[in-house]
Amino acid sequence: MTTIDEARLRRDPLLAAFDPELDSVRNVNSPADYRAARALPAPEVTVGVASSLAAAAGHAGPIGPRTVRAATLRAAAGLTFGRPGGLVVTSVVLNGDQVTSDGETPLAAGDVVIFA
């Protein structure tokens, strides 16, 4: 087994670019660790909505881009459309890639989400 310490992780340029706070490798080994992780603020992500979907939701034009704090696609959709319970969206672009519209898809700080 190989153990990599925090200093080595922070020197990795790819990890530094996408996860400078090392949130993706946070240890959650006890109920207290889990509670502490759940108490952290959701990551800041940028969201936008294509004109056609915005119009279907009653908006005159495209929505965004705007920054919201959301840990999942469902949370981002709820904040974007003002529907905290979520919204069914069939087409989602995450960081330029077409992805599943599974509401539980996790988001990380700096992600860009476009609902189409």
Secondary structure as UniProt FT lines:
FT   HELIX           6..11
FT   HELIX           13..18
FT   TURN            20..21
FT   HELIX           23..25
FT   HELIX           31..39
FT   STRAND          44..49
FT   HELIX           51..56
FT   TURN            57..58
FT   STRAND          63..69
FT   HELIX           73..81
FT   TURN            84..85
FT   STRAND          92..94
FT   TURN            95..96
FT   STRAND          97..99
FT   TURN            103..104
FT   TURN            109..110
FT   STRAND          112..115
//
